């Protein structure tokens, strides 16, 4: 379920890049600056920067944009000071959402996010009410056409993966956060193309969504959040019928 949600998001992200190229690149530039400022501009020594660079590659972000953002963050003048926040939200159908935010103005962002939630059927949850539904895990998604299952499974286990799941159209590999880099680098060394690779929030308790109206409202809320300039990522524990989701997107 968690992997499917992420897989669908990866495919949707790639399909939406052309329509929202400027916004996508602006968000990625901000992520690059935060990662480079925190851990330096060398991706070999900065795992977080490596993960952002993978997103940039998936979005076909020009190399000059990437270099400019990293130089801005590591230069003498430095980049803007961004604060990282995690909002816990309940959406339509009782679905839990974790909203990762990077902002240079906490008060402005808080007001805008609350207004957005009010318009789209979301509410701020009490502290811990949503985070308890998720765990931090390394998550790698590989297209099934990009690797042979037995070889990939063996490679993942030898590198320290915690779980290997064969899904419809892709493989999902989960790791403890501390083992993520070892597994990801093992895949890179073996020439395995990863569609997504990051340490992220993986749902541990699903919230089934079976009502079409609730699903439509949930999708509108998530899209509105993801469209906000300060929102980096939205994680959901929704579990939905795939035919219902396909009908909603049609």
TANORMO-V575087 format. One record per residue. N is the residue number from 1. RES is the residue in one letter. SS is DSSP state (alpha for helix, beta for strand, coil for the rest). Layout:
N,RES,SS ; N,RES,SS
This chain:
1,X,coil ; 2,X,alpha ; 3,X,alpha ; 4,X,alpha ; 5,X,alpha ; 6,X,alpha ; 7,X,alpha ; 8,X,alpha ; 9,X,alpha ; 10,X,alpha ; 11,X,alpha ; 12,X,alpha ; 13,X,alpha ; 14,X,alpha ; 15,X,alpha ; 16,X,alpha ; 17,X,coil ; 18,X,coil ; 19,X,coil ; 20,X,coil ; 21,X,alpha ; 22,X,alpha ; 23,X,alpha ; 24,X,alpha ; 25,X,alpha ; 26,X,alpha ; 27,X,alpha ; 28,X,alpha ; 29,X,alpha ; 30,X,alpha ; 31,X,alpha ; 32,X,alpha ; 33,X,alpha ; 34,X,alpha ; 35,X,alpha ; 36,X,alpha ; 37,X,alpha ; 38,X,alpha ; 39,X,alpha ; 40,X,coil ; 41,X,coil ; 42,X,coil ; 43,X,coil ; 44,X,coil ; 45,X,coil ; 46,X,coil ; 47,X,alpha ; 48,X,alpha ; 49,X,alpha ; 50,X,alpha ; 51,X,alpha ; 52,X,alpha ; 53,X,alpha ; 54,X,alpha ; 55,X,alpha ; 56,X,alpha ; 57,X,alpha ; 58,X,alpha ; 59,X,coil ; 60,X,coil ; 61,X,coil ; 62,X,coil ; 63,X,alpha ; 64,X,alpha ; 65,X,alpha ; 66,X,alpha ; 67,X,alpha ; 68,X,alpha ; 69,X,alpha ; 70,X,alpha ; 71,X,alpha ; 72,X,alpha ; 73,X,alpha ; 74,X,alpha ; 75,X,coil ; 76,X,coil ; 77,X,coil ; 78,X,coil ; 79,X,coil ; 80,X,coil ; 81,X,coil ; 82,X,coil ; 83,X,beta ; 84,X,beta ; 85,X,beta ; 86,X,beta ; 87,X,beta ; 88,X,beta ; 89,X,beta ; 90,X,beta ; 91,X,coil ; 92,X,alpha ; 93,X,alpha ; 94,X,alpha ; 95,X,coil ; 96,X,beta ; 97,X,beta ; 98,X,beta ; 99,X,beta ; 100,X,beta ; 101,X,beta ; 102,X,beta ; 103,X,beta ; 104,X,coil ; 105,X,coil ; 106,X,alpha ; 107,X,alpha ; 108,X,alpha ; 109,X,alpha ; 110,X,alpha ; 111,X,alpha ; 112,X,alpha ; 113,X,alpha ; 114,X,alpha ; 115,X,alpha ; 116,X,alpha ; 117,X,alpha ; 118,X,alpha ; 119,X,alpha ; 120,X,coil ; 121,X,coil ; 122,X,coil ; 123,X,beta ; 124,X,beta ; 125,X,coil ; 126,X,coil ; 127,X,coil ; 128,X,coil ; 129,X,coil ; 130,X,coil ; 131,X,alpha ; 132,X,alpha ; 133,X,alpha ; 134,X,beta ; 135,X,beta ; 136,X,beta ; 137,X,beta ; 138,X,beta ; 139,X,beta ; 140,X,beta ; 141,X,beta ; 142,X,beta ; 143,X,beta ; 144,X,alpha ; 145,X,alpha ; 146,X,alpha ; 147,X,coil ; 148,X,coil ; 149,X,alpha ; 150,X,alpha ; 151,X,alpha ; 152,X,alpha ; 153,X,alpha ; 154,X,alpha ; 155,X,alpha ; 156,X,alpha ; 157,X,alpha ; 158,X,alpha ; 159,X,alpha ; 160,X,coil ; 161,X,coil ; 162,X,coil ; 163,X,beta ; 164,X,beta ; 165,X,beta ; 166,X,beta ; 167,X,coil ; 168,X,coil ; 169,X,coil ; 170,X,beta ; 171,X,beta ; 172,X,beta ; 173,X,beta ; 174,X,beta ; 175,X,beta ; 176,X,coil ; 177,X,alpha ; 178,X,alpha ; 179,X,alpha ; 180,X,alpha ; 181,X,alpha ; 182,X,alpha ; 183,X,alpha ; 184,X,alpha ; 185,X,alpha ; 186,X,alpha ; 187,X,alpha ; 188,X,alpha ; 189,X,alpha ; 190,X,coil ; 191,X,coil ; 192,X,coil ; 193,X,coil ; 194,X,coil ; 195,X,coil ; 196,X,beta ; 197,X,beta ; 198,X,beta ; 199,X,beta ; 200,X,beta ; 201,X,beta ; 202,X,beta ; 203,X,beta ; 204,X,coil ; 205,X,coil ; 206,X,coil ; 207,X,beta ; 208,X,beta ; 209,X,beta ; 210,X,coil ; 211,X,coil ; 212,X,alpha ; 213,X,alpha ; 214,X,alpha ; 215,X,alpha ; 216,X,alpha ; 217,X,alpha ; 218,X,alpha ; 219,X,alpha ; 220,X,alpha ; 221,X,alpha ; 222,X,alpha ; 223,X,alpha ; 224,X,alpha ; 225,X,alpha ; 226,X,alpha ; 227,X,alpha ; 228,X,coil ; 229,X,coil ; 230,X,coil ; 231,X,beta ; 232,X,beta ; 233,X,beta ; 234,X,beta ; 235,X,beta ; 236,X,beta ; 237,X,coil ; 238,X,beta ; 239,X,beta ; 240,X,beta ; 241,X,coil ; 242,X,alpha ; 243,X,alpha ; 244,X,alpha ; 245,X,alpha ; 246,X,alpha ; 247,X,alpha ; 248,X,alpha ; 249,X,alpha ; 250,X,coil
